[in-house]
Structures are given as C-alpha cells and as structure tokens.
Amino acid sequence: MSAIRALRPILAPAVRSELGARFDRSDIRAILDDAFADYEAQRSGLASEPSTGGRIMVRLAALTIGLYRALTRRGVTEEEARELTARVTSRIYGQMATVPTVLSKAGGPTPHERLKRATDLFRRFPFGPPSYDMVDVDDGDDVVAFDVRRCPVAEHFRAQGLGALCVESWCNLDFPLAERWGARLERTTTIASGASRCDFRWHVVAGAGASKTGERT
C-alpha cells in the first residue's frame, strides 16, 4: 500500500462529513475510489522533490486534484467542486496545524514571538527548503513577513490547469489558520494564480477574531 493510500482512513471521515448532504455512502466510497485512482494516474508525472515535506505536499496536491475531478465527473460544477474540495482540505489542514499551534504557545512571551514560532515550524516542515524557497522580509515590529518564491504544490496545480483550485483549496486555508495563531494574514499575490511570489504578511492581532483579507479566485 502506498503512503498516500494509507491516508484513506483519515480522509474518508472528512469527505463523508462535507459531502454527506449531497451524496450517499456508496457514492462517497466511489468518489474516494476515483480520487485515489486519479492520484495514481498522476503519480508517474509528479516532480521528484528534494525534501520529504515537498514530496508529501505534492502528493497531497495530486490527491486533492483527484477528489476535485471525481466530483466534476458526477456533474458537480467546477465552482461547487472547488468549494466542496476546499471544505475537505480545510479539515485536513486544521489537523496538520495542531502541532505548530500547540508548540507556538511555548515560543516566547510576546504574541509576535509566538506567531513567529508557529510560522517557523511550518516553514521547516512540511513547507521547508529546498523544495520551498522562502525569503524573510522586514515589514514592521508586529508583522511576520516573508515571500514564497517557489511552491511545488502551486507548480503541480498549474501544470494541471487548476491554479484556481489551488488558491481555493490550499492557499486560502492560511487565512483561518492565521486566526488560530492570533494573527491577520494579508496576501496580495500567489504563485498559484500566476504571480512570481506569494507575499505572506502575518499581522499580530490583539485578542481573537481577526478578520480575513486576501485573494479571491
């Protein structure tokens, strides 16, 4: 069994939860089957990334595409398929962020230090070099700022002609993540939408409930 197929027990509950209002259990099983079959069809063409995190993320991107295509094959519009796929990936991303969120609380006495620790943890794994190319930017005392100059996930989505799916089902998940970390994320460009960089600006927010600002497809 491939490492990605081993994720089915983790993915299946998220798919059932988000698609259950539209599809019955047999349909959902078939959607999952199709998603993994589509992933297998993509696998031979996946880039051989130099870092473990990069390889994992590209494979998850391929599986995301598989889920999206499984939905469109069943008559779901592209717009709704992107929305449903994003709801599923949001659940998985939230689980991925649990460890950085917990560890960030011990990252320092100030909100800025804790925010920096949380973003640094993700920038080490799974979004670490050399697969990802990020450069720090000085943008003020209460801002954690960096530009992403290479993202293998965005590259794979764009190679499949699905940059908009990448923005909605991957990139935009960073905005609610910022709220979990006591921040407000500003980002005006993404590689997935065709720009040369993703400009991350994480602003420390006093208290909870920061509003979301960002790119739309």
C-alpha positions, -999 to 999 in steps of 0.1 A, spaced: 0 0 0 14 35 -9 18 61 18 -10 82 2 -34 53 1 -27 48 38 -43 82 44 -77 70 33 -89 63 69 -80 100 77 -95 114 45 -127 94 45 -144 110 76 -137 145 62 -152 135 29 -183 120 45 -188 150 67 -185 176 39 -202 156 11 -228 137 31 -255 162 24 -252 157 -13 -240 121 -18 -250 88 -1 -224 65 14 -220 43 -17 -214 74 -38 -188 87 -13 -170 54 -15 -170 56 -52 -157 92 -51 -129 82 -29 -120 53 -52 -120 77 -82 -99 102 -63 -72 77 -55 -73 62 -90 -68 97 -104 -39 102 -80 -23 70 -93 -26 83 -129 -8 115 -119 19 98 -98 43 89 -125 44 126 -136 50 141 -102 82 161 -97 109 143 -77 112 169 -49 145 171 -29 128 173 5 105 149 23 80 176 30 79 187 -6 73 152 -18 45 147 7 28 180 -2 29 174 -40 13 140 -35 -14 155 -14 -19 181 -41 -24 153 -66 -49 137 -43 -67 170 -40 -70 172 -77 -82 136 -78 -111 145 -54 -120 176 -74 -121 156 -107 -142 128 -90 -168 155 -82 -168 171 -116 -173 137 -132 -205 134 -112 -220 166 -126 -208 190 -99 -200 224 -114 -163 234 -113 -172 262 -88 -190 240 -64 -164 212 -68 -137 237 -58 -158 247 -27 -165 212 -16 -129 202 -21 -118 232 -1 -141 222 27 -125 188 28 -89 201 27 -97 226 54 -104 198 78 -71 181 70 -51 213 71 -66 221 105 -53 188 118 -18 195 103 -17 228 121 -24 214 155 12 207 165 26 241 154 -4 257 172 4 239 205 41 244 203 38 281 194 23 287 228 57 280 243 75 301 217 80 333 237 64 359 260 50 381 233 23 374 206 48 383 179 73 357 191 47 331 194 34 339 159 69 337 145 75 303 162 43 289 146 52 301 111 88 289 115 76 254 124 56 251 93 84 266 72 107 238 85 82 210 78 64 203 56 70 236 38 107 236 41 137 240 18 150 231 -6 116 222 -22 102 256 -9 121 288 -14 112 315 11 129 348 20 122 369 51 110 405 47 112 433 72 77 448 75 74 461 110 76 451 146 43 433 148 44 416 114 60 382 105 67 387 68 82 365 41 78 359 4 75 324 -11 94 323 -44 89 286 -51 60 263 -42 59 228 -57 23 225 -49 13 255 -69 35 243 -97 17 210 -99 -18 225 -98 -8 250 -126 7 222 -147 -28 205 -145 -45 238 -154 -60 241 -120 -45 272 -104 -79 284 -92 -84 251 -74 -50 255 -57 -59 290 -44 -93 280 -31 -84 245 -16 -49 252 -4 -38 289 -4 -69 303 12 -67 279 41 -39 301 55 -64 328 65 -83 309 91 -50 294 102 -38 329 109 -68 335 132 -59 304 152 -24 318 157 -37 352 168 -30 370 136 -45 385 105 -29 374 72 -26 398 43 -15 383 10 -19 401 -24 -4 376 -48 1 339 -51 22 317 -74 -9 295 -80 -26 325 -96 3 332 -118 24 356 -98 61 352 -92 57 350 -54 33 346 -25 37 376 -2 28 365 33 23 393 59 11 379 92 -1 408 115 -3 403 152 -39 409 164 -48 419 200 -74 394 211 -93 369 190 -115 371 159 -92 388 134 -109 393 100 -97 376 69 -82 396 40 -69 380 8 -70 369 -27 -101 355 -43 -104 333 -73 
